[in-house]
Amino acid sequence: MTTPFRIPTWARPALLALGLAVAFMPAAGIAQPAIKPTASPDAARIVAIVNGEVIAQGDVDNRRRLFALSAGMGAAPEVLSRLTGQVTNQLVDERLKLREMQRRQVVVPDVAIAEAIRNLENRNGMPEGAMRKRLGADGVAMRTLIDQIRVQIGWGQVLRLAMGTQLTVSEADLVQRENSIKALVGQMEFRIGEILVAYPSPEKTEDARRFAETIIQQLRAGAPFPVVAAQFSQSQSALQGGDAGWVQGIELDPAVLRVAGEMPEGAVSNPIPVPGGLSIVTLRGKRQIGRDQATMMTLRQVFYKFATPLLQENPTDAQRQLIERARQIGTNAKSCSDMEAAAKAAGDEKGGDPGEVRLEGVQVPALRQLMGSQPVGKGTQPLIADDGVAVMMICSREVKTLELPNRRELADRILGERAELAARQMIRDLQRRAVIEYRN
């Protein structure tokens, strides 16, 4: 039997039909040399009070160390000290988000958090349970990671509830965006990574600047941009590791556009003042609008959902049977018509067709490599996630010169912009209505 290709839940092929998705904290950089824990003599000291809820020095210490561990930073006191102000602000915002989750009765089940931690361990080649031991050895309470993941997942659900009908991109929306891009053909667009360091009030500006300079120092020393963005960016693109995708000049703040137009690919900018905070950007690419070449594919996929989450070392008999069924389909299917019939038999009314897929837009490197190298007309080996198993067949693959992004990309851009706006407005409203007291 061919060894199955294991892929995290958030990257399973069914997500190629992408809507507004919540990603978990990236784990690159977790497997760094251990940070020696040092007990804080004043862990119980109150740092801030948010609507009557206390944030203690111990909470700040744990979050600082989690960030330092994730980014591969040292734990020297002067380094951790520069993180204090922004870590405190982040914890304040998380308390506000948690209160809004409670008000809207958004409950993040423990199984979702456990699944996120398993994904984190899998992506780092760690056995189940190793994350708790690793964090404990580095002086970080496991509750710190659990609380952060809980808010990340729950806040995404709050945004979806708050956006309501804005989650639907209409035909008129797409036509308007297509027309605006057509008017820009030949101009430059940019692939941007971004970290937004926000500050809740003008008196917090200097704290934000010191923190931004610390981030930039670590990024230029080799800290993974997606890890840092996921930990501390207050833009919604943090859910994608800071990846803002391809954006036109008119979509960028003028100050960011000036920097992006001058910086070389791979560089990390100095702090850029933008409304509400400081932006740190990295340039991942630039190209002329309407002159882009891309590898476009059509495919069919069959997905079988597990009744219970998969335990990698101890799959159930039912899970083994579904994996074997997927393997047989991948082996026996002779055409995309066969795959489509199998998908419909598995309950997918669309016959496993996610529409035309742009290879370069597939975010998960291992999946992108598989889709780029898989022979056309041949089924893959089973693609196993925690919640199910899939098999895929590439129906066509060709390089095209694209005059415009496809409609799925346009819809994703529109949804991303709406989510960003909704998130900023909501957090500003929560801050304005809250009773927040900082203690020095």
KENU-529979 format. One record per residue: residue in three letters; x, y negated, z negated of N, C-alpha, C in turn. Coordinates in steps of 0.1 Angstrom, whole numbers, plus 5000, padded with zeros to 4 digits. Layout:
N
ALAXYZXYZXYZ
...
***
This chain:
440
MET500850125000500050005000500949885000
THR500649785008501349655009501149584996
THR502249524991502249444978501349324980
PRO500349304972499449184974500249054972
PHE499748954979500348824977499448754967
ARG500148714956499348654945499448504946
ILE498248444945498148294946497248244935
PRO497548124930496748074919495348044923
THR494448034913493048014916492747894924
TRP493447784920493147654926493647654941
ALA494447754945494947754958494347864967
ARG493347934962492748044970492147994983
PRO492148074993491648025006490347965006
ALA489448004997488047944997488147784995
LEU489247744989489447604987489847524999
LEU490047595010490347525023489147445027
ALA487947485022486747395024486747305013
LEU487647205012487947125001486947014999
GLY486447004986485646884982486546804973
LEU485846754962486546684952486946784941
ALA488246824940488646924931489546874920
VAL489546944909490346904898491547004897
ALA492746944897493947034896494447024882
PHE495247124878495847124865497247064866
MET497847034854499146984853500147074860
PRO500947024870501947104876503047144865
ALA503647254868504547314858506047304862
ALA506347254874507747244878508447174867
GLY509647224864510447154854510147204840
ILE509147294838508947344824510147424820
ALA510647504829511747604825513047524825
GLN513147434815514347354814515047394801
PRO516247354798516947394786516147344774
ALA516147414764515247394752515647254746
ILE514547194741514747064733514647094718
LYS515647064711515747094697514647014690
PRO513747084683512647014675513246944663
THR512746834660513046764648511746714642
ALA511546754629510246724622510246574619
SER509146514622508946364619508646354605
PRO509346264598509046244583507746174581
ASP507146114591505846044589504846084599
ALA504746214602503846264612502346234609
ALA502046214596500646174593500346034594
ARG501345944596501145804597500145764608
ILE499245674605498245644616498845544625
VAL498745574638499245494649498145404655
ALA497045464657495845394662494545454658
ILE493545374658492145424655491245384666
VAL490545484672489745464684488345504680
ASN487445414679486045434675485945524663
GLY486845494653486845564641487645694641
GLU488245734652489045854653490545824652
VAL491245894644492645864642493645924652
ILE494545854656495745904663496945894654
ALA497546004651498646004641499946004648
GLN501045974641502345974647502746114652
GLY502246214645502446354649501946384663
ASP500746324666500146334680501046274690
VAL501646154687502546084696503746174698
ASP504346224687505546294688505446424697
ASN504246494695504046614703503946574718
ARG503146474721503046434735504346384741
ARG505146314734506446274739507246394742
ARG507246484733508146604736507646694747
LEU506246694749505746774760506146704773
PHE506146574774506546504786508046534788
ALA508846514778510246534779510646674784
LEU509946774779510146914783509746934797
SER508646884801508146894815509046834825
ALA509546714822510346644831511846674830
GLY512246764821513646804820514446694814
MET513846604806514546494799515246544787
GLY516246474782516746494769515746444758
ALA516046484746515146444735515846344726
ALA516846274731517446174723516446074717
PRO516646024705515645934699515445804707
GLU516445754714516245634722515445664734
VAL515545784740514645824751513245834747
LEU512945914736511645924731511045794727
SER511845704721511345584717510745504728
ARG511345504740510845434752509545484757
LEU509245614753507945674757506745634748
THR507045584736506045574725504845484729
GLY505145364735504045274737503045334747
GLN503545384758502645434769502045564765
VAL502745654757502145774752500945734743
THR501145634735500045594726498845544734
ASN499145464744498045424753497345534760
GLN498045634764497445754770496545824761
LEU497045844749496245914739494945834735
VAL495045704735493845624733492845644744
ASP493345644756492445664768491845804767
GLU492645904763492046034762490946054752
ARG491145974741490045974731488745914737
LEU488945804745487745744751487145844761
LYS487945914769487446004778486746124771
LEU487346174760486746274753485346234747
ARG485246114742483946064737482946054748
GLU483346014760482446014771482046154776
MET482946254775482546384778481546434768
GLN481646404755480646444745479346374748
ARG479346244751478146174754477346234765
ARG478046284775477446344787477246494786
GLN477646544774477446684771478246774781
VAL479446724784480346804792481246894783
VAL481047024784481847114776482747194785
VAL484047194781485047274789485247404781
PRO484847514787484947644780486347684778
ASP486547754767487947804763488447884775
VAL487647964781488148054792488747974803
ALA488247844806488847764817490147714813
ILE490347684800491647634795492647744795
ALA492147864791493047984791493548014805
GLU492548004814492948034828493947934833
ALA493847804830494747704834496147734828
ILE496247774816497547804810498147934816
ARG497248034820497848144827498348104840
ASN497648014847498147964860499547904858
LEU499647824848500847754845501947854843
GLU501647954835502748064833503048134845
ASN502048174853502248244866503148164875
ARG502948034876503647944885505147924881
ASN505447964868506747954863507448094861
GLY506748194866507248334864507348374850
MET506448324841506448354827505348454824
PRO505648554815504648644811503548574803
GLU502348644802501248584795501648564780
GLY501348454775501648414761502948354759
ALA503748344770505148284768505148134766
MET504048074772504047924771503947884756
ARG503147954748502947914734504347934727
LYS505048034730506348054723507347954728
ARG507347924741508247824746508047684740
LEU506747644739506447514733506847514719
GLY506447624712506847624697508247614695
ALA509147674703510547674702511047534704
ASP510347454712510847314715510147214706
GLY509447264696508847164686507547104691
VAL506847164701505547104706504447194702
ALA503447144695502247214691501447264704
MET501047384704500247434716499047354718
ARG498447294707497247214707497447094716
THR498647044717498946934726498646964740
LEU499147074745498847114759497347144761
ILE496747214751495347254752494447124753
ASP494747024745493946904745494146834758
GLN495346824763495546754776494746824787
ILE494846954788494147024798492647014797
ARG492147014784490747004782490146864788
VAL490946764785490546624790490646624805
GLN491646674811491846674825490646734832
ILE490246854827489146924834487846854831
GLY487646814819486346754815486146614822
TRP487246544823487146404829486746424844
GLY487246524851486846554864485346574865
GLN484846654856483446674856482646554853
VAL483146464844482446344841482346254854
LEU483546244861483546164873482546214884
ARG482446354885481446404894480046364890
LEU479746374877478446334873478146184875
ALA479146104872479045964874478845914888
MET479545984897479545954912478245984918
GLY477646094914476246134919476246144934
THR475446054941475246064955476546014962
GLN477445954956478745914962479546034966
LEU479246144961480046264964479646314978
THR478546254984478146294998478746185007
VAL479446235017480046145027479146155040
SER478446045043477446055054478146045068
GLU477346065078477746055091478245905094
ALA477445815089477745675091479045635084
ASP479345695072480645675066481745715074
LEU481645835080482745895089482945815101
VAL481845775108481945695120482645555117
GLN482245495106482845365102484345385100
ARG484745485093486145515091486945545104
GLU486345625112486945655125487145525133
ASN486145445134486345315141487445225136
SER487545225122488545135116489945195119
ILE490045325120491345385123491745365138
LYS490745375147490945355161491545215164
ALA491045115156491544985158493044965154
LEU493545065146494945055141495945145149
VAL495445215160496345305167497645235171
GLY498745305169500045245172500745175160
GLN499945145150500545085138501045195129
MET501845155119502445255110501445295098
GLU501545425095500845475082501945545074
PHE501645565061502645615052502145725044
ARG503045825041502745935032503345895018
ILE502445865009502945804996502745894984
GLY503645894976503545954962503445834953
GLU502545834943502345724935502145764920
ILE502645674911502445684897501945544892
LEU500845544887500245414882500445414867
VAL501245314862501445294848500545174844
ALA499345204838498445104835498645044821
TYR498244924819498244864805496844804802
PRO496344834790494944794787494844644785
SER495944574782495844434779497144364782
PRO497244234785498444164788499544184778
GLU499244194765500344204755500944344756
LYS500444434764501044574765501944574778
THR502044464785502844464797504244514795
GLU504844464785506344494783506444644780
ASP505544694772505644844769505544924782
ALA504644874791504444944803505644934812
ARG506344824812507544804820508644894815
ARG508844894802509944984796509645124800
PHE508345164799508045304802508245334817
ALA507845244825508045264840509545274843
GLU510345194837511845204839512345344835
THR511845394823512245524819511845634829
ILE510645624834510145724844511045714856
ILE511345594861512145584873513545644871
GLN514145614860515445674857515445824857
GLN514345884852514246034852514046084866
LEU513146014874512946054887514146054896
ARG514945944894516145934902517246024898
ALA517046084886518046184881517546324885
GLY516346334891515946464896514746524890
ALA514046444881512746494875511746514886
PRO510946624887510046644898508946534897
PHE508746464909507746354909506346414906
PRO505846524911504546574908504346594893
VAL505346644886505246674872505046544864
VAL505846444867505746314860504446244863
ALA504046254876502746194880501546254873
ALA501546394872500446464866500446434851
GLN501546414845501546384830501146244827
PHE501546144835501446004830500745914840
SER500645944852499945854861498545834858
GLN498045714858496645684855495845654867
SER496345704879495645704891494945844893
GLN493845854900493245984902494146074911
SER495046014918495946104926496846184917
ALA496846154904497646244894497146384895
LEU495846404898495346544899496046614910
GLN496646544920497346614931498846584929
GLY499346564917500746544915501146414921
GLY500246314921500646184926500546164941
ASP500146264948500146264963498946184968
ALA499146064973498045984979497746024993
GLY498546114999498246145013498746035023
TRP498246055035498545945045497645835044
VAL498145715042497345595041497845485051
GLN496845405055497145295064497545175056
GLY498245085063498744965056497644885049
ILE496444875056495344805050494744865038
GLU495144995035494645065023495545045011
LEU496744985014497744975003497744824997
ASP498044814985498244684979499344614987
PRO499244484990500244424998501744434993
ALA501844434979503144454974503744594976
VAL502844694975503244834978503544844992
LEU502844785001503044795016504444735019
ARG504744625013506044565016507244655013
VAL507144725001508144814996508144935005
ALA506944995008506945115016507445095030
GLY507344975036507844945049509344935050
GLU509944915038511444895038512245015032
MET511545095024512345195017512545325025
PRO513645395024513945515031513045635025
GLU512845735033512145845028512845915017
GLY512045955007512646014995513045924984
ALA513145794987513545704976512445684966
VAL512745634954511845594944511945444941
SER510745384942510745234941511045184926
ASN511345054925511344994912509844964908
PRO509544924896508144904893507544794901
ILE506344814907505644714916504444664909
PRO504344534905503144484899501944504908
VAL500844564903499644574911498444544901
PRO497244524906496144494896496044604886
GLY496144564873495844664862497144734858
GLY498244714864499444794859500644774868
LEU501444874867502644884875502645014884
SER503045004896503045124905504445164908
ILE504745294907505945354911505645444923
VAL506345424934506045494946507245564952
THR507045674958508045744966507545754980
LEU508345734990507945755004508245895009
ARG507245965013507446105018507446105033
GLY507046005040507046005055506345885060
LYS506645855073505845745080505745785094
ARG504745735101504445765114503445665120
GLN503345675134502445585141501045645141
ILE500045565138498645615138498345645153
GLY497745765154497245805168498345865176
ARG499545885170500645945178501246075170
ASP500346125162500846235153500646365159
GLN501646455158501546595163501346675150
ALA500446775151500146865140499847005145
THR500047095136499647235139498247255135
MET497347285144495947305141495547445142
MET494747495133494447645133492947655130
THR492447765136491147815132491347955125
LEU490547985116490748115108489448165103
ARG489448285098488248345091488848405078
GLN488048395068488548455055487348525048
VAL487648625041486648705033487148695019
PHE486148655010486548644996485548724987
TYR486148804978485348884968485648824954
LYS484648784948484748724934484748834924
PHE485748824914485748914903484648874893
ALA484148984886483148954876483648894864
THR484948924861485648864849487048824854
PRO487648724847489048684851490048794851
LEU490948794861491848894863492948884852
LEU493248994845494449014837495549084846
GLN496549014850497449064860498049194857
GLU498349214844498949344840497949454837
ASN496649424837495649524834494349494841
PRO494349504855493149484862492149594859
THR490849554860489849654858489649744870
ASP488949854868488749944880487949874891
ALA486949784887486149714897487049614905
GLN488049554898488949464904489849534914
ARG490349654910491149734919490349774931
GLN489149804930488349844941488149724951
LEU487949604946487749484954489049454961
ILE490249474955491549444961491749544972
GLU491349674970491549774980490549744992
ARG489349704989488449665000488949555008
ALA489549455002490149345009491349395018
ARG492149485012493249545020492749615032
GLN491749695031491149775042490649675053
ILE490049565049489549475059490749415066
GLY491749375059492949315065493549415075
THR493549535071494249645080493349675092
ASN492049685090491149745100490549645110
ALA490449515105489849415114490649395126
LYS490049395138490749375150490649245156
SER489649165151489349035157488748945147
CYS488648815150488048725141486548745140
SER485948815150484548855149484348955139
ASP485349055137485249155127485349085113
MET486148985112486348915099485048835096
GLU484448775106483248695103482148785099
ALA482048905105480948995100481249045086
ALA482549065083482849115069482549005059
ALA482748875063482548765054481048745051
LYS480248765062478748755060478248865052
ALA478848985053478449105045478749075030
ALA479848995028480248965014479448845008
GLY478448795016477648685011477948545016
ASP478948535025479248395030478448365042
GLU477548275041476648245053477348185064
LYS478548125061479348055072480248155079
GLY480248275074481148375081482548355078
GLY482948295067484348275063485048175072
ASP484248075078484847975087484947845079
PRO486147795075486347665069486447555078
GLY486347585092486547475102488047465105
GLU488347375114489747365119490547315107
VAL491747375105492647345094493947295100
ARG494447185094495747135097496747195088
LEU497747265094498747345086499447245077
GLU499847135082500647045074499846985062
GLY498546995062497746945051497447045040
VAL497947175042497747275032498747245020
GLN498247215008499147164998500047264991
VAL499647394991500447494984501447554993
PRO502747534990503847574999503747725003
ALA503547814993503547954997502347985006
LEU501247925004500047945013500347885027
ARG500947765027501247705040502247785048
GLN503247845041504247925048503548055054
LEU502748115046502048235050501148205063
MET500448095062499548055073500248015086
GLY501447965084502247925096503048045102
SER503248145095503948265100503148385103
GLN501948385098501048505100500748515115
PRO500948635121500548655136499048635138
VAL498748565149497348545153496648675155
GLY495448685150494648805152495048925143
LYS495848905133496249015124495848975110
GLY495149065102494749025089495849025079
THR495748935069496848925059496649045049
GLN497649055040497549135029496649065019
PRO496149135008495249064999495848944992
LEU495048834991495548714985494748714971
ILE495448734961494848754948494948634939
ALA493748594933493748484924493048534911
ASP493048454901492448494888490948524889
ASP490348464899488848474899488348564911
GLY489348614919488948694931490048724940
VAL489648794951490648834961490148804975
ALA491048754983490648714997491548785007
VAL491148785019491948825030491648735042
MET492648705050492548595060493048645073
MET492448595084493048615098493048485105
ILE494248455111494348335119493848365133
CYS492848275137492248305150492948225161
SER493448105158494248035168495147935161
ARG496247905168497247815162497947735173
GLU497847605174498447535184498847395179
VAL499947335185500347205182499647105191
LYS498947005184498246905191498746765188
THR498546675197498746535194497346475190
LEU497346435178496046395172495846245173
GLU494746195179494546055179493946005166
LEU493246095159492646055147492746175137
PRO492746145124492546255114491246325117
ASN491246455113489946525115488946485104
ARG487746525106486646465097486846515083
ARG487346635081487546685067488546595060
GLU489646555067490646465061490046325058
LEU489246275068488546155065487646155053
ALA486946265052485946285041486746285028
ASP487846365028488746365016489246235012
ARG489646155022490146015019489045935012
ILE487845935018486745855013486445894999
LEU486346034997486046084983487046044973
GLY488346044978489446014969489345864965
GLU489045774974488945634972487845604962
ARG486645674964485545654955485845704941
ALA486545824940486845874927487745784920
GLU488745724927489745634921489045514916
LEU488145454924487345334919486445364908
ALA485745474908484845514897485645534884
ALA486845604885487645624873488145504867
ARG488645404875489145284870488045204863
GLN486845194870485745114865485245174851
MET485245314851484645374839485645354827
ILE486945374830487845364818487945214814
ARG487745114823487744974818486444954810
ASP485345004814484144994806484245054792
LEU484845174792485045244779485945164770
GLN487045104776487945024768487244904762
ARG486444834771485844714767484744734756
ARG484144854756483044874746483644934733
ALA484844984734485445064722485944964712
VAL486045024700486744954689488045024687
ILE489144954691490445014691491344934682
GLU492044994672492944924663494244994664
TYR495344914668496644974668497344934655
ARG498145034649498845014637500345014640
ASN501144914636502544914638503244994628
***
